Amino acid sequence: MLTTISRDSTTDRKDPGSLSIPNIIPTALEKRPFILVSNRGPVEYRFGADGQLRAQRGSGGVVTALAGLARSIKVTWIAAAMTDADRRVAAEPTRAPHLTTLPPSLTVRMVAMPEKVYQQYYNVISNPLLWFLQHYLLDPTRGPHVDAARRRAWEHGYVTANRAFAKAVRAEVDRCTTPPVIMLQDYQLYLVARMARDLGVEATFQHFVHIPWPAPGYWTFLPSDMRKAILNGLLANDVVGFQTPEYARNFLATCTEYIDGAQVNGDTQTVTLDGHDCRVRTYPISVDVAGLRRTNGGRGVQRYREALRGRFGKKTIVRVDRLEPTKNILAGFHAYELLLQRHPEFVGTVKFVAFLVPTRTRLAEYQRYREEVRTVIERISGRFAQPGWQPIEVFHENNYAQAIAGMSLADVLLVNPIVDGMNLVAKEGPIVNQRDGVLILSEGAGAHNQLGHAALSVAPGDVEGTAEALHEALTMPAEERARRRAELCEAIEKEDLDWWMRRQIEDLADVSPPATPGRLRTLDALGARAIG
């Protein structure tokens, strides 16, 4: 039922990454195999109109951030078979079409599972429950609640899928002649390290959490066995990484609160459980600055830039977001409405252009939010529109080149999420901008730790303050605009994607050999029978 397939790829175009891989792999890791594990992989399969299988590069920030690691060292990437076409390839590996857009040193292995298992793991537990919980979006009065159906989805979806990944890791480690480095990614795979240890895997494990980690009290929404299973799963790693110091502190406090026997050292940021040390570290993810500038100067972006110029105003506010509640899109539009109401001189001259990417369209919460956004846009347009001028223009599509072109022309870039692990738009915008655009940045974005000094900071719930920040940005003197953007670019260039990966590799080289399976408690001993 659960199988893996292997595909080796060659490359015939520029790789988007610019990591100086030969310089960041220390001697201690030079001969260690690297295994990446994530839900979404670097290759996806689709059926064409003719019914034939087609291969395409995987989408998503994790793929972009990690693909460069395989440019100069051998990497195996284990990912889920997400589509019907993926599952067809997993069942019949010889039918897999060749993909030429990935590094030659990358091997992809796909984990296939029944579609029902995947749906429960991904669309019932990972996204509506864990994603919402970790972004402080759960409403205790509306749910989603952990009822009998969601409990079954946990046991027969999330747990089963994590076990499938653990078995795939074990199969890959069995091919290795030296203990590998295993880099697990994000909230979908919290149980894998513990399960792999219990299967006898000897390796150095790291788990990087791309999304926020909320304060301990918020985790009481989950039943205690699920909560403990997640924490014990993460503590089986040698290193657990987070985007910001706040999230790392929250994790340490959560372990203190809920894991009996855990020795939490805040000074060294280490959690010791049954003799196994788990180091808790901070790695704020970033962008490939050189690659981003190449993209911004490319013909595709230039064409979009020319097309967009006529649709922008004398001054233009831009936002680029997935269309989801965490991005706080409604508050941004409410602030713009307040700006036009208080400063009628901006009516007809200052435009708001939003590039909104549809996402998780099957989830009811997202459907409701899209409808609320549409309603607000229609109200603002009905109130302020003039002949030949619409206050808001929205592009509903996943078009990266067009979004880059839009950010390059922005006078103001509004990034006001309620809470965000990092938010790379805040780092992409200043790099590509050609108008000394001002960044308005929410204090809820992980990027605020690095960029808040040169941005206009706003509280995500403060519509009044956001409207004032929009006015300040639109009327800011040219010298200050240029200074702020220069400071933003300097900070982003200093701590870029290369720096992000380098810090992780250095910490992986420093960790002691992983504990043997016998030194770690078994799943049943953890009181987490739901994941056994």
N, C-alpha and C positions, 0 to 999 in steps of 0.2 A: 504493500500500500504506500509506503514511504520510500522513495528512491532518490538517487542523485545522478546527475549527468555531468559530464565535463566537456567544456569547449575551450580550446586554445584560440587566441585571437592574434592577428597581426595588424599593424597600423599603416595607413597610407596618407595620413593628414596630420596637421599639427595637433599635439595633445594639449588640452586646455590647462593642464597643470604646469607650474613652473618650479616645483620643489627641487631643491638641490640635493637629490637623494644620495649621491655618493658621499656627500659631506655630512649628512645627518645620521647615517647608520654607524654607530660606534663599533669598535672591534669586538666587544662582547656580544654583539648581535649579528655580526657579519654572516655567520653560517647558520643562523637560526631561520627556519622557514617562517613566513608571515602568513597568517590566515585572517582575513576580514570576514565578519559575519554581520549581515544586516537583513532587514525584511526586503527592501528594494535593492536590486543588484544593478550592475553596470550594463546589462543587456536585457532587453525585453523582446518578446516575440508577439507578432500580430498576424492575423489572417488578412491577406490582401483581398481586393474585390474579386480576384480570380480564384479565391479559396486557397491560394498557396501561402506557405509560411513566409513571413518577412521578419528580419532582425533589425532592431534599432537600439541606439544607445539609451540606457536607462536615464530617467529624469530624477530630479530631486537634489537637494543640497548635499546630502550624504555622499552621493555618487560623485558630484563635482569635487567635494573636499578630499575624497580618498583616492580617486582614480590616479592621481599623480604619483602615489606611493609605488605603483607598479611599473613606473616608467623605466627604472634601472635595477630593480631587484625583483626576484620572483615572488609573486603573491598569488594565493588562492583566495577567491572570493566566493563565499557561500551565501546564497540568497534564496528567497522563496519563489516558487513558480506561482505567479500572481494571476495570470490570465489563462483562458482555455488553450491558447496557443502555447504558452509556457508548459502547461501540463501535457500537451501533445508531444512537445519536444522531450520532456522528461520521460514519457512513456516510450518514445521512439527516438532515441538520441541520434540515430543515423540520418534522420530527416531534418536535423537542425541546419538552417541556412548559415552560411559563413558570414561573419561580421568583421569588417576591416578597420573599425574605428577605435579600437582599444589597444593598449600596449601589448607587444608580443610576449612579455613576461607574465601576463595575467591569465590565470586559469579560472573559469567560472564553473561552479557546481551549483545546480539548482535543486532545491528540496521540494519535492512534490508531495502534496497531501490532498485528501478529498476536498472538494470545493466547499462543502458544508463546514468542515473543520476550519478552513481558512477564513470563511465568512465570520464564524463565531469568534475566532482569535482576533481578527482584524477589525471587523465592523460592529462587534458587540462589546468586546472588552478593550482592545487597544485604543480605539478612537473615541467612542462615546463615553467610556468610563475613565481610563487612565489619562488620556489627553485632557479631558475636561477637568479631572481632579487636579492634575499638575499645573493647570493654568488658572486655578481658582474659579472655575466657571460652573461647578456643580451647584445646582439649586436644590437644597434638601426638600423643598416642597414639591418639586416637579421631577426630580431624579436626573439621570437614570438611577433607579434603585436596584440593589442586588437582591432580586427576587429569585424564585426557583429557576426561571428560564435563564437569568444571567449567571446563576450559580452553575447551571449545566454548561453554559458557554465558557465559563472559566475552566471547568474540569475537562470538558471534551473539546474545547477549542484552544484557548490560550495555553493550557498545560500541555495538551497533545502537540500543538505546534512547536512549543519550546523544546519538548522532548525530541521531536523530529530534527530540529536544528542540532541538539546535543548529539544525537546519533550520527548526524552528518559530520560534525566536528570530530567525533571519535573515529569515523571511517577515514577522514583526511589525516588525522594524526597518525593512524596506523601506517600511512604511506611515508611518514617522515622518518629520517634516520637520526635526527636530533630533536629534542623537545622544542616545539614551535612557540612563537608569540601569537596569541589569539586576541584580536581586537574586536570586541562586540560593540554593537551600535544601538543605542536608544531604547525607548520604553517598550517596544514590542518583545524584547528578548531578555527580560529581567531574570528569568529562571535558568538560563542556559549554562552559565558557569557552574552552578551547583550541580546541575544534572550531569554535565560533562565530567566533573570531578568524580561523581558517584559511579560513572561508567569507567573509571580508571584512567582518565586522560591526565597525562603529565605535561604541563605546559605553563607558560607565563600568561595569565589572563588579565586583560584590561577591558573595562566597560566604560564607554563614554556616553553620557546622558545629554542629548542635544536640547532637551526642553527643560523648563524650570523644575526645581524640586521644592515643593511648598513646605511651610512650617509644620512641625510635628502634629499639631492639633488637627490639621486638615485631613490627615491620614486616618482619623477615626471614622471617616465616612465608610471605609472599607471594613469588612469583617476581619477579625483579628488574624485568622489563619491565612487569608490572602495577603494581608499586610506583612505578616512575618515571613511568608514565603518569598515575597518580593525583596525584603531586606536581606534575608539569608541568602537568596540567590545572588545579590550584588556583593555581599561580603565574602563570597567564595572567590572573588577576583583578587589579584595582587594590587591592582590600581583601579580606582573608580574616579572618573573625571567628570567635572561639571563646568558650565559656562562661566559662572561668576563665584566669587567668594561667598556671597550670601547663600547660594544654592548648596555649596559645600558645607557651610555651617549648618544649614537646615538638615542636611543628611546626617551629619554627626549627631545633632540633637534628636533626630528621629530614631537613630540606633540606640541612643541612651534611653529614650522613652520606652521603646517597645521590644528590645532584644535582651532577654535575661542572660546574664553572663558576659555580655559584651563589655570590653574594657576600652573606653573611648578617651583618647588623648587629644585634647584640643590644641595643645602646643605643637605636637608633631603631625596633627591631622591624620591619625591612625586609629583604626578599630581592630582590636585583637579579639578573636573568638576561637576558643579551643586551640590556642597556639598558632593560629594562622593570622598573619598581619595583612590588613587591607589598607592601603594608603589612599587617602582622599585628596584629590588635587583639582586645581582650576586650570582650564585650558580654553580661553575665549576664542571661539572659531573666527576665522577671518576670510578675506577674499584673496584671490590670485591677482595682485595689482598689475603685474606686467601683462598677464593674459587679458585682464579686463580692459586695459588700455588698447591692446591690439584689437579686441572686439569693437571697442568704441570708435576706432579709426577705420574699421572695415567698411567695405562697400554696402553691405546689407544694412548696417546701422545708419550710414550716411543717407541711404535712400529713404529710410523711415524718418530721419531727421528733416529732410526736405519736405516730405509729405505732411509732417506735423506742424511745421512752422505756421502755415496758414490757418491752423485750427487752434492755435494758442492765442492768448490775449496779449495786450500790451505788457502785462505782467501775469505770470501763471503760477498757480499752486499745483504741485504734482504729488500724487501718492501712488505707490506700487505695492499691492498686497494680494495675498490669497483672500477670497471672499469668505471670511469666516469671523465668528464673534470675537476671537481674541485680538483681532487687528483694530477693533474700536472704530470702524469706519463711520458708524452713525455719529459718534461724538465729533469726528472731524468735519462732517457735513453740517452738523448743528453749529459748530464754531464758525464755519464759513458763512452760514446764514446770518448769524449774529453780527459778523463783520460787515456784511452788506447792509444790514439794517442800521447800524450805527455810523457807517461811513458811506453814504450814498454816492460819494465821488468815485467809489470803486465799481459801482454798477456800470456795466458796459465796457469796463477796462480790465478788471482782474477776473481771470477765469480759473476754474478748478477742473483739472483734467486727471481722471482716475483710471489707472490700469489695474483692473480687478480680475484675478484668475479664478475661475470656478473650481471648487474643490469639494470632495466628499458630498457629492450631489445627492446621494441616496439617504443621507442622514436628515431626519426631520428637523433637528435644530438648525442645520445649515439652510434648509429650505425656508424656514421661517425667517431667518436672518436676511437671506437674499430678498425676500418680499419686503421686509422692513426697510432695507436700503433703497429698493426701487421706489417705495412710497415717499421717502424723504426727498429723493432726487426730484420726483415729479412735483412735490409741493414747492421746493425751492425754485425750480424752473418756472412753475406757474406764477410764482410771486414776483420774480425779478427779471424774467426774460424780456428782451427788447427785440425789435425787428433786426435780424442779422446777427444777434448775439444771444447765446445760451450760457447761463452761468456755470453749468456743469456739463462736462462731456465724459462719457465712460466708455472704455474699451473692455469688453468682456471676452477675453481670450488669453491663452497661455502663449505669449509671443515675446520671448526674451529680448530679441533685437529691438523690437518696437519699444519695450519698456526702457531699455538702455537709452535709446534715442530720446524718449520723453524726459528721463532724468537729466540728460545732458542739456536740455533746454529750460529746465526749471529755474524760476526765480526763488521759489520756496519749495523745499521738499518736506512734506509732513509725514512723520513716522510717530504715531501716537498709540501703540498697542497697549492694551490693558496690562498684559504681561507677556514677555517673549523671552525664550532662551537666549537669543542673541539679537536677531534681526539684521540680516546682511544687507538689506536695502539701505540702511543707514550708513553702511560702509561703501557700498557700490556708488551711491549717489554723488558724494563729494569727489570721488576719483574721476568720474566721467563728465561731471558738470562743466559747462563752458560759459556760464554766466555769473560765476561767483554766487551760486545759489546758497541760500541760508537753510540750514538744517534745523527743523523743529523736532525735538526728540523727547519721547515719553520717558519718565523716570522708571517706568515698568519694563523697558527694554533692557536686555542684558548689555547691549552696546553702550548704554549710558555710562557705565563704569569707565569706559575708555574715551568716549567722545563728548560727554556732557560738558566739559570745560569750554568747548568751542561751539556748542550748539545752543539754541534757546530751549531750555528745559521746561516741560509741562507735566503736571500730574495727569494721568490718563482720564480721570473722572472730572477734570476741571475744564468745562466747556468755556466758561468766562475767561479763564487764563489762556486757553488755546486761542480764542479770538483775539486777545490782546497780543499774544505772541505772533499771530499772523500779521497784525497791523505793524508791529515792531519790525518784523522781517521785511515787509513790503516797503517800509519807509527808511530802512537802515542806510546810512551813508555808504558809498561805494568802497571807501577805504576799510571800513569795518567788515563789510561783506568779504572782501578779498583776504583780510587778515584771518577771519574765522575759517574760511575754506582752506587756507594754507595750513592752519593748525590741525584741521581735521585730516587733511591728506598726510601730513607728517606723522600723526598718530597711527593712521591706518597702514602706512608704508612700513613703519617701525615694527608693528605687530601684525604681520600679514599671514597668509596661509602657510608659508614656509616656516615661520616662527611657531605657529600653532602645532604643526606636526613635529617640529624639532623638539619642542618641550616634552611632548609625549614620548618620543623615542628615547630622549635622555633619561626620563624617569623609568621607562621600561628596562633600560640597561642597568639602572641602579638597583632594581628590586632583587631581593634574594630569590633563590630557586623556589618555585611554588611548593606548598605543602603537599605531601602525598595524600591520596584519598583517605587513608586510614586516620589521618590527623583531623579530618573534617567530619562533623556530625552528618549522619545520613539524614535523608529527608524525613523519615518517620520520627527520628529522634528529635528533629526540629519542631515536631508537633504540626507539621504542614502536610498532612496526608493528602490534601487536595492536589499536591504536585508530585506524589509518589508514583 
